[in-house]
């Protein structure tokens, strides 16, 4: 964030969950627009929803994460609430803190395991495993929490990250922000002894470094063993498309970025540049910041026209809109736009803006068990992206 005053006036408190508080667009005014997609409202009475997901293949339910600590189960077709799946206790909520992420085990139907990421009463980031009830699939088993990782988050309350997702290797990946403050004052994102400003790769059973397919890159070289990628400021939503990894990383005051790394082992050991660089520009130091070892964004946009904070999304792999198969969607929290591109030959091609998908204060995209995409807003709306 630039200043406390700007954050309050531009974004209000909740938007600090996402924002760097700044803004410009690298996408020129001539970017093609399309009205081939629209939003279908599924629910409008949620409380600070920040994520949506479902077990793989689940055709009937949506699981919505509310920042205050509740996970609700909704009927996929009607949006009616079926149950409260889980209420996480012992959290701090508000601003950028709270219940921020949820991921279902790839073998959830057999083992009932799911995972959350939240900030506890001390402000630390907690990654925990829970079990679904063996007698009621719409509620979690009481007392089933097992903490896999505790990441101290001293001094500041912002930049917690919060995304959890399983990779193609069966490992649990977790995004963690740089620890907050303007300009990463403690240089956490470049510090390989710190888990702040990173994407972590975790064994979902033990909480140790995952070893499926390959070992984590710094296990043998003295860095923190959970680190998979580093040099991130506040990765607000990443996703896998097959073996490829897409990251939306919130900028400081000038640029928002989308990073794409191709698999297998997408992102392994990569340094995405913060705080040496903000997007493709030097930040600290202001010149001669890149010796060629940094991974630059595939797409970036500046803070023109009210833009301030990227919300990373997904590559569409659903069935309702076959024309957009393979298209990656992202948004900006303050400007409210939704844009897309196709990743091909290391480039973001076919860039498009979707005016009928625009919405105020987009907190997150979501993906259901059938691969259809959703948009969540600060005001409590949950909408499905459908053909117009």
C-alpha positions, 0 to 999 in steps of 0.5 A, spaced: 500 500 500 502 507 498 499 510 504 494 509 510 490 515 507 489 512 500 487 505 502 482 508 507 479 513 501 480 508 495 479 501 498 476 502 505 478 496 510 476 490 506 479 492 500 486 491 503 485 484 503 487 485 496 490 491 494 497 495 493 492 501 493 495 504 486 493 503 479 494 504 471 493 499 465 498 496 460 492 494 456 491 499 451 484 502 450 483 499 443 483 492 447 478 488 444 471 487 448 466 481 448 459 481 450 459 473 449 459 472 456 455 474 462 454 473 470 448 469 472 447 471 480 447 464 484 447 468 491 446 475 493 446 474 501 453 472 503 458 475 508 464 478 505 465 472 501 473 471 499 473 464 495 469 458 492 470 451 490 468 444 490 470 437 491 472 435 484 467 432 480 461 434 485 455 437 480 451 439 486 454 443 491 458 449 492 463 451 498 463 458 499 469 461 504 467 467 508 472 472 511 469 471 518 471 464 519 465 460 516 464 455 510 457 455 507 455 449 503 450 452 497 446 448 492 449 449 485 443 450 481 439 454 486 444 458 491 440 455 497 444 454 503 444 447 505 448 447 511 454 451 515 460 446 513 465 449 518 466 455 522 473 456 524 475 458 531 481 462 534 482 467 528 483 474 527 478 477 521 478 484 518 482 488 513 487 482 510 486 477 515 481 472 516 479 465 513 482 466 506 483 459 503 480 452 502 482 446 498 479 439 497 484 433 497 484 430 490 482 423 494 476 427 498 471 422 496 475 417 499 479 420 505 474 426 507 480 431 507 480 438 506 485 444 508 484 451 510 488 457 510 487 463 516 490 468 520 490 466 528 489 471 534 496 472 534 496 474 526 500 468 524 498 464 518 495 457 519 495 452 514 490 446 517 487 440 515 480 438 517 476 431 516 468 431 513 463 428 517 463 420 516 455 421 517 454 427 513 457 430 507 455 437 508 459 438 515 466 437 518 467 432 523 468 436 530 475 436 533 478 434 526 483 440 525 490 438 525 495 444 524 500 443 518 504 449 518 504 456 522 507 462 519 509 467 524 507 474 521 510 479 525 509 487 525 504 488 520 497 485 519 497 485 511 499 481 505 497 474 508 496 471 501 491 465 502 490 461 496 491 453 497 491 449 491 493 442 490 498 441 484 498 436 479 503 432 483 498 431 489 502 436 493 499 442 497 501 449 494 500 455 499 501 462 497 503 467 503 504 474 502 511 478 504 509 480 511 506 487 509 508 494 510 510 498 504 515 496 500 517 489 504 521 493 509 524 487 512 525 484 505 522 477 506 520 476 499 527 475 497 529 471 504 530 464 503 530 463 510 523 466 511 516 463 508 513 470 507 513 472 500 513 465 497 509 459 494 510 453 499 509 446 497 507 442 502 506 434 504 498 434 505 499 428 510 505 431 514 506 438 513 513 437 511 516 439 504 513 435 499 517 429 495 512 427 490 515 427 483 521 432 485 524 435 492 523 442 493 528 446 491 532 449 497 531 443 501 539 441 500 541 448 499 540 451 506 533 455 505 526 454 508 524 447 506 517 448 504 519 454 499 517 452 492 517 459 489 519 466 491 519 474 490 512 475 491 508 481 494 501 478 495 499 473 491 492 473 491 490 467 488 494 462 483 491 456 480 494 450 476 491 449 469 494 442 468 502 442 469 502 450 468 502 455 474 498 462 473 499 467 479 496 474 480 501 478 484 498 484 487 503 490 486 505 496 490 503 502 487 504 502 480 503 495 476 499 489 477 502 482 474 500 475 472 506 470 472 505 464 468 510 458 469 510 452 465 510 445 467 512 440 469 514 442 476 512 449 474 515 455 478 520 450 482 525 455 484 523 461 480 524 468 483 518 472 481 522 479 483 519 483 488 522 487 491 527 488 486 522 489 481 515 491 481 512 488 475 517 489 469 520 495 473 526 496 478 523 498 485 529 497 490 534 498 487 531 503 482 536 501 477 540 495 475 535 491 479 535 484 474 541 480 473 537 476 468 535 471 474 528 474 475 522 471 472 518 477 469 511 477 468 507 474 462 502 480 463 502 486 467 497 493 467 498 499 470 494 503 475 490 508 470 482 509 470 482 507 477 485 500 477 489 498 484 489 490 485 489 484 481 485 478 482 488 472 479 483 467 476 483 460 472 483 458 465 476 456 463 476 448 462 468 447 463 463 445 458 458 451 458 462 455 454 466 451 449 468 457 445 473 460 451 476 453 453 483 455 455 482 462 456 485 465 463 480 470 466 483 475 471 480 482 474 481 488 478 478 489 485 478 497 484 476 498 477 472 492 477 474 490 470 474 482 468 479 481 462 482 474 459 488 472 455 490 465 452 497 463 454 501 461 448 509 461 446 510 464 452 506 470 451 499 472 453 495 472 446 488 474 444 487 479 450 480 481 451 475 485 456 468 482 458 464 488 460 458 484 462 462 480 467 465 487 470 462 488 477 464 492 483 469 489 488 471 483 485 474 479 491 475 472 488 474 467 482 471 460 484 471 454 480 466 448 481 467 441 481 465 441 473 470 446 472 465 452 471 467 459 473 464 464 478 465 471 481 465 473 488 464 480 490 465 484 497 458 486 497 456 478 498 454 476 490 456 470 487 455 469 480 456 464 475 460 466 468 455 463 463 454 464 455 450 470 453 
